[in-house]
Amino acid sequence: MIHRVSSGACQEPPDTIIILGDERMNVYVEQAKRELSGRSKATGLKTSEVRRLSAAMFREVRSEPMDTVFGYCRDLLEEHSWELGVIAFDWAYRMRGQYTKETFDLFESWLLDHVRGWGDCDDLCTHAVGELLCQFPELFDRIAKWTGYTEFWMRRAAAVTLIPALHKDRYSAFDPFIISDALMLDGNDLVRKGYGWMLKTYSYKEFDKVYGYLKKNKEIMPRVAFRYAMEKMPADVRKELMA
């Protein structure tokens, strides 16, 4: 139900928003806070528990337009809470059937404004943003630009966003090595691990290509990225590459 202090012709979707003058309060934010009251990652709250709550709450909004649901996600993210961020990113991924190319602008803004660490980066990028790339591989050029950002999570995002497309064989329209080339000598270990993870995933599909790439770059690739990339290769191949 909508409660209004001031009158007006504009109507909001029922059962979702409480309006107090100019102040809007997303009732899903309040619901999540109640359900998670007193619990946080610091007190042992697990991601799986938050995802179960997210799935239950999503049933209330699943039939609404994507833009409306993304509005709820925005309100959740603006609470600057890890738990509510997990719900926001989960809901964004669950709306994947309605994605358009223009959805990229919103997801990019979330990366810039609401992500600060590798965990949130991976959550958003290996689900919602990664799925968007699967659907619209032409977005690769825009993702590749993230390799030049000063924020380390944006550079990591450039690599880990490719992982769903690699798993699903949806990478024929772009070259993953463009990303690893750009990040090759990155000074941040989390970025190095990110592109190493991407190369490891790529090796499941294109073993010979990744093997050749690692052999060619073994003298310059940072050890942490190199080890991540070859982690699932046969023992004899790993031994050869490390020699």
C-alpha positions in Angstrom: 0.0 0.0 0.0 1.1 3.6 -0.7 0.9 6.2 2.0 1.2 9.8 0.9 1.7 12.9 2.9 1.3 15.2 -0.1 -1.2 14.8 -3.0 -0.2 14.5 -6.6 -1.2 12.9 -9.9 1.8 10.7 -10.2 1.3 7.1 -9.0 3.9 4.6 -8.0 3.7 0.8 -8.3 1.5 -0.6 -5.5 2.9 -2.4 -2.5 6.4 -1.3 -3.2 7.1 2.3 -2.2 6.2 4.4 0.8 6.4 8.2 0.0 6.8 10.7 2.8 6.9 14.1 1.1 9.9 13.9 -1.1 11.4 11.0 0.7 11.0 7.6 -0.9 11.7 4.4 1.1 11.9 1.1 -0.7 10.0 -1.4 1.5 12.1 -4.2 0.2 15.1 -2.5 1.8 13.2 -2.5 5.1 12.1 -6.1 4.7 15.7 -7.3 4.1 16.9 -5.3 7.1 14.2 -6.9 9.3 15.0 -10.4 8.1 18.8 -9.9 8.6 18.5 -7.8 11.8 21.6 -8.1 13.9 23.4 -10.4 11.4 26.3 -9.6 9.1 29.3 -11.1 7.5 31.2 -10.1 10.6 28.8 -12.2 12.8 29.0 -15.2 10.5 26.2 -14.6 8.0 26.9 -16.7 4.9 26.4 -15.6 1.3 24.2 -18.7 0.8 21.8 -17.5 3.5 21.5 -14.1 2.0 20.9 -15.7 -1.4 18.0 -17.8 0.0 16.4 -14.7 1.4 17.0 -12.9 -1.9 15.3 -15.7 -3.8 12.3 -15.7 -1.5 11.9 -11.9 -1.8 12.4 -11.9 -5.5 9.2 -13.9 -6.0 7.3 -10.7 -5.0 8.9 -8.7 -7.8 9.7 -11.1 -10.6 6.7 -10.0 -12.8 7.6 -6.4 -12.6 9.4 -4.5 -15.4 13.2 -4.6 -15.4 13.6 -0.9 -14.8 11.3 -1.1 -11.7 13.3 -4.0 -10.3 16.6 -2.2 -11.1 15.2 0.8 -9.1 14.8 -1.5 -6.1 18.4 -2.7 -6.7 19.6 0.9 -6.6 17.9 1.5 -3.3 19.4 -1.7 -1.9 22.9 -0.6 -3.1 22.6 2.8 -1.7 22.4 1.3 1.8 26.1 0.5 1.4 25.6 -2.9 3.1 27.3 -6.1 2.0 24.2 -8.2 2.6 21.8 -5.8 0.7 24.4 -5.6 -2.1 24.3 -9.4 -2.5 20.5 -9.2 -2.9 20.7 -6.3 -5.4 23.2 -8.1 -7.6 21.2 -11.3 -7.4 18.0 -9.6 -8.5 19.9 -7.9 -11.3 21.0 -11.3 -12.6 17.5 -12.8 -12.2 16.3 -10.1 -14.6 18.6 -11.4 -17.4 15.7 -12.3 -19.6 15.0 -8.6 -20.1 18.5 -7.3 -20.6 19.3 -4.9 -23.5 22.6 -3.5 -24.6 21.7 -0.3 -22.8 21.7 -2.3 -19.5 25.5 -2.0 -19.7 25.5 1.7 -18.7 23.7 0.9 -15.5 25.9 -2.1 -14.6 29.0 0.0 -15.3 27.7 2.7 -13.0 27.2 0.2 -10.2 30.8 -1.0 -10.6 32.1 2.5 -10.3 29.8 3.7 -7.5 29.0 0.6 -5.4 31.9 -1.9 -5.8 35.0 -1.5 -3.7 36.5 -4.9 -3.3 37.1 -8.1 -5.2 34.2 -10.0 -3.7 31.5 -7.6 -4.9 33.3 -7.3 -8.2 33.2 -11.0 -8.8 29.6 -11.3 -7.7 28.4 -8.7 -10.1 30.7 -9.5 -13.0 30.5 -13.3 -13.0 26.7 -13.2 -12.9 24.9 -10.1 -14.2 27.6 -8.4 -16.3 29.0 -11.7 -17.5 25.5 -12.7 -18.7 25.1 -9.4 -20.4 28.3 -10.0 -22.4 27.0 -13.5 -23.3 23.9 -11.9 -24.8 25.7 -8.9 -26.4 29.3 -9.9 -27.2 29.8 -6.6 -29.1 30.1 -5.0 -25.6 33.5 -6.5 -25.3 35.2 -3.3 -26.6 33.6 -1.3 -23.8 34.6 -3.9 -21.2 38.2 -3.8 -22.5 38.4 -0.1 -21.7 38.2 -1.0 -18.0 41.8 -2.3 -18.2 42.9 1.4 -18.2 40.9 2.5 -15.1 42.7 3.5 -11.9 40.3 1.5 -9.7 41.7 -2.0 -9.3 38.3 -3.6 -9.2 37.5 -2.2 -12.6 40.6 -3.7 -14.1 39.8 -7.0 -12.4 36.2 -6.7 -13.8 37.6 -6.5 -17.3 39.0 -10.1 -16.9 36.4 -11.8 -14.7 33.4 -10.6 -16.7 34.6 -12.8 -19.6 34.4 -16.0 -17.5 30.7 -16.8 -18.1 31.1 -16.3 -21.9 34.1 -18.6 -21.8 32.2 -21.3 -19.9 29.3 -21.1 -22.3 31.3 -21.0 -25.6 30.1 -17.5 -26.3 33.5 -15.9 -27.0 33.9 -16.3 -30.7 33.3 -12.6 -31.3 36.2 -11.4 -29.1 39.8 -12.2 -28.1 40.3 -12.8 -24.4 44.1 -12.3 -24.8 43.4 -8.6 -25.4 42.5 -8.3 -21.7 45.4 -10.4 -20.4 47.8 -8.5 -22.6 46.6 -5.2 -21.2 46.7 -6.4 -17.6 49.9 -8.4 -18.0 52.2 -6.3 -15.8 49.5 -4.9 -13.5 50.8 -4.0 -10.1 47.8 -5.3 -8.1 47.8 -9.0 -7.1 44.0 -9.1 -7.2 44.0 -8.0 -10.8 46.7 -10.5 -11.7 44.7 -13.3 -10.0 41.7 -12.1 -11.9 43.2 -12.4 -15.4 44.9 -15.6 -14.3 41.5 -17.0 -13.4 40.2 -15.9 -16.8 43.0 -17.6 -18.6 42.5 -20.8 -16.6 38.8 -20.8 -17.7 39.8 -20.1 -21.3 42.2 -23.1 -21.2 39.2 -25.5 -20.6 38.0 -24.6 -24.1 41.2 -23.6 -25.9 44.0 -25.5 -24.2 46.5 -25.2 -27.0 46.0 -21.5 -27.4 46.4 -20.8 -23.7 49.4 -23.2 -23.4 51.1 -21.3 -26.3 50.2 -18.0 -24.7 51.7 -19.0 -21.4 54.8 -20.4 -23.0 55.3 -17.2 -25.0 54.8 -14.9 -21.9 56.4 -17.0 -19.2 59.4 -14.7 -18.7 57.3 -11.6 -18.2 54.0 -12.8 -16.7 53.8 -12.3 -12.9 54.1 -15.7 -11.1 50.7 -15.4 -9.4 48.9 -14.9 -12.7 51.0 -17.6 -14.3 50.1 -20.2 -11.6 46.4 -19.3 -11.6 46.3 -19.7 -15.4 47.9 -23.2 -15.5 46.3 -24.5 -12.3 44.1 -27.1 -14.0 46.6 -28.2 -16.6 48.2 -31.7 -16.4 51.1 -32.0 -14.0 53.6 -32.7 -16.8 52.5 -29.5 -18.6 52.7 -27.4 -15.5 56.2 -28.8 -14.8 57.3 -28.0 -18.3 55.9 -24.4 -18.2 57.6 -23.8 -14.8 61.0 -25.1 -16.0 
